[in-house]
Amino acid sequence: MEAESVSQTRDVGQVISSLLREVPDFPEPGVLFKDLTPVLADARGLAEVSAAMADIARGADLVAGVDARGFLLGGAVAISLGIGVLAVRKGGKLPPPVISETYTLEYGSATLEVPADGVELAGRRIVVIDDVLATGGTLAATHQLLTAAGATVSGAIVMLELAALGGRSVLEPLPVTALHTV
């Protein structure tokens, strides 16, 4: 993964910030939800986010997009780089056989899966793309899942990092690039 320029990240961060919608008391009272839907629905926003992520992801053999907005971003980045995209799915969405990783959430657990057949992951250099880094559980599980499949995860790229939740520390030493941090 190549290091991004500070000015490029700052510029795309300003685009994200200008389009980000904040929704108070969602999904529960006291939470200020950061809605990235307007960024993805805006032609300039999507183009700038995708281009910035592609610049950072150069050198990867495959992009892994995490369910569900990571699919959108991962596909755009993969097309830009001329490589494929792997959908990291929520449990139960893929036909067997699968490789799975179960992880803990604030109120329970979740499972992520990738195909065990049909896509050779062993020896591939993969960059993981998702929309938000919060507590780090989803990205950590994705990293573990891909590593268990024999891939080398070169880093993770997210559109938005919620720094106060400390997710970056859960992912160390994996390099993580956030296009915008709040």
C-alpha positions as CSV (number, residue, x, y, z in Angstrom):
1,M,0.0,0.0,0.0
2,E,1.4,3.4,-0.9
3,A,1.3,6.2,1.5
4,E,-1.2,8.9,0.6
5,S,-0.2,12.6,0.4
6,V,-1.4,14.7,3.2
7,S,-2.9,17.3,0.9
8,Q,-4.8,14.7,-1.1
9,T,-6.3,13.2,2.1
10,R,-7.1,16.6,3.4
11,D,-8.9,17.6,0.2
12,V,-11.0,14.4,0.1
13,G,-11.6,14.8,3.8
14,Q,-13.1,18.2,3.1
15,V,-15.4,16.7,0.5
16,I,-16.5,13.9,2.9
17,S,-17.1,16.5,5.7
18,S,-19.2,18.8,3.4
19,L,-21.5,15.9,2.4
20,L,-21.6,14.0,5.6
21,R,-25.1,14.0,7.3
22,E,-25.3,13.9,11.1
23,V,-28.4,12.3,12.6
24,P,-28.9,12.9,16.3
25,D,-30.3,10.1,18.5
26,F,-29.9,7.3,16.0
27,P,-29.9,4.3,16.4
28,E,-30.4,5.2,20.0
29,P,-30.7,8.3,22.2
30,G,-27.3,10.1,22.7
31,V,-25.7,8.8,19.5
32,L,-24.8,11.2,16.7
33,F,-24.9,9.0,13.7
34,K,-22.6,9.8,10.8
35,D,-24.4,9.0,7.6
36,L,-22.1,8.6,4.6
37,T,-25.0,7.9,2.1
38,P,-24.9,11.5,0.7
39,V,-21.2,11.1,0.0
40,L,-21.7,8.0,-2.0
41,A,-24.8,9.4,-3.8
42,D,-22.8,12.5,-4.9
43,A,-20.9,12.1,-8.2
44,R,-18.0,14.2,-7.1
45,G,-18.0,12.6,-3.6
46,L,-17.9,9.1,-4.9
47,A,-15.3,9.9,-7.5
48,E,-12.9,11.6,-5.1
49,V,-13.3,9.0,-2.4
50,S,-12.8,6.2,-4.9
51,A,-9.7,7.9,-6.5
52,A,-8.1,8.6,-3.1
53,M,-8.6,5.0,-2.0
54,A,-7.2,3.6,-5.3
55,D,-4.1,5.8,-5.0
56,I,-3.5,4.3,-1.5
57,A,-4.3,0.7,-2.6
58,R,-1.8,0.6,-5.5
59,G,0.2,-2.6,-5.4
60,A,-2.6,-4.8,-4.2
61,D,-3.5,-7.9,-6.2
62,L,-7.1,-7.9,-5.0
63,V,-9.5,-5.6,-3.1
64,A,-11.6,-7.0,-0.3
65,G,-14.8,-4.9,0.2
66,V,-16.6,-5.5,3.5
67,D,-20.4,-5.9,3.5
68,A,-22.1,-3.7,2.5
69,R,-20.8,-0.2,1.6
70,G,-17.3,-1.7,1.2
71,F,-18.7,-3.6,-1.8
72,L,-19.5,-0.2,-3.5
73,L,-16.1,1.4,-2.7
74,G,-14.1,-1.8,-3.3
75,G,-15.7,-2.3,-6.7
76,A,-14.9,1.3,-7.7
77,V,-11.3,0.9,-6.5
78,A,-10.8,-2.4,-8.2
79,I,-12.0,-1.1,-11.5
80,S,-9.7,1.9,-11.2
81,L,-6.7,-0.4,-10.5
82,G,-7.6,-3.1,-13.0
83,I,-7.8,-5.8,-10.4
84,G,-10.6,-7.9,-8.9
85,V,-12.8,-7.4,-5.9
86,L,-13.7,-9.9,-3.2
87,A,-17.0,-9.4,-1.3
88,V,-16.5,-10.2,2.4
89,R,-20.0,-11.2,3.3
90,K,-22.1,-11.4,6.4
91,G,-22.6,-15.0,7.6
92,G,-25.1,-17.2,5.8
93,K,-25.0,-15.2,2.5
94,L,-22.6,-17.5,0.6
95,P,-23.0,-21.1,-0.5
96,P,-20.7,-23.6,1.1
97,P,-17.9,-24.2,1.5
98,V,-16.9,-20.9,3.1
99,I,-14.1,-19.7,5.4
100,S,-15.7,-17.8,8.3
101,E,-14.7,-15.6,11.2
102,T,-17.0,-14.9,14.1
103,Y,-16.3,-11.8,16.2
104,T,-17.9,-9.9,19.2
105,L,-20.1,-6.9,18.8
106,E,-21.3,-4.5,21.5
107,Y,-24.5,-6.6,21.9
108,G,-23.7,-10.0,20.5
109,S,-21.7,-11.5,17.8
110,A,-21.4,-11.5,14.0
111,T,-19.8,-13.7,11.3
112,L,-18.0,-12.8,8.1
113,E,-17.4,-15.2,5.3
114,V,-15.5,-15.6,2.0
115,P,-15.7,-18.5,-0.5
116,A,-13.4,-21.4,0.3
117,D,-13.6,-22.5,-3.4
118,G,-13.5,-20.6,-6.6
119,V,-11.3,-17.7,-5.5
120,E,-7.7,-18.4,-4.7
121,L,-6.6,-16.2,-1.8
122,A,-3.4,-17.9,-0.7
123,G,-0.4,-15.8,-1.6
124,R,-2.5,-12.8,-2.7
125,R,-1.7,-9.3,-1.5
126,I,-5.1,-7.8,-0.4
127,V,-6.2,-4.4,0.7
128,V,-9.4,-4.2,2.8
129,I,-11.9,-1.4,2.1
130,D,-14.8,-0.4,4.3
131,D,-16.8,2.7,5.0
132,V,-16.2,3.3,8.7
133,L,-13.7,2.4,11.4
134,A,-15.4,2.5,14.7
135,T,-14.4,-0.1,17.4
136,G,-12.3,-2.1,14.8
137,G,-14.1,-5.5,15.3
138,T,-15.2,-5.9,11.7
139,L,-11.9,-4.9,10.2
140,A,-10.0,-7.1,12.7
141,A,-12.3,-10.1,11.8
142,T,-11.8,-9.4,8.1
143,H,-8.0,-9.3,8.6
144,Q,-8.1,-12.6,10.5
145,L,-10.4,-14.2,7.9
146,L,-8.2,-13.3,4.9
147,T,-5.0,-14.3,6.8
148,A,-6.5,-17.7,7.6
149,A,-7.2,-18.1,3.9
150,G,-3.5,-17.6,3.2
151,A,-3.6,-14.0,2.0
152,T,-1.3,-11.2,3.0
153,V,-3.4,-8.2,4.1
154,S,-1.3,-5.1,3.2
155,G,-3.6,-2.6,4.9
156,A,-7.1,-1.2,5.4
157,I,-8.7,1.9,4.0
158,V,-11.8,3.5,5.3
159,M,-13.8,6.6,4.4
160,L,-14.4,7.7,8.0
161,E,-12.7,6.9,11.3
162,L,-14.5,7.6,14.6
163,A,-11.3,8.2,16.5
164,A,-12.9,8.3,20.0
165,L,-13.9,4.6,19.7
166,G,-10.3,3.5,19.5
167,G,-10.7,1.0,16.6
168,R,-7.2,1.7,15.2
169,S,-5.5,0.3,18.3
170,V,-7.4,-3.0,17.8
171,L,-5.9,-3.3,14.3
172,E,-2.2,-2.7,15.1
173,P,0.2,-3.4,13.5
174,L,-2.0,-3.4,10.3
175,P,-1.6,-0.1,8.4
176,V,-4.9,1.8,8.4
177,T,-5.7,4.9,6.3
178,A,-8.8,6.9,7.0
179,L,-9.8,9.6,4.5
180,H,-11.5,11.6,7.2
181,T,-11.4,11.4,10.9
182,V,-13.8,12.7,13.5
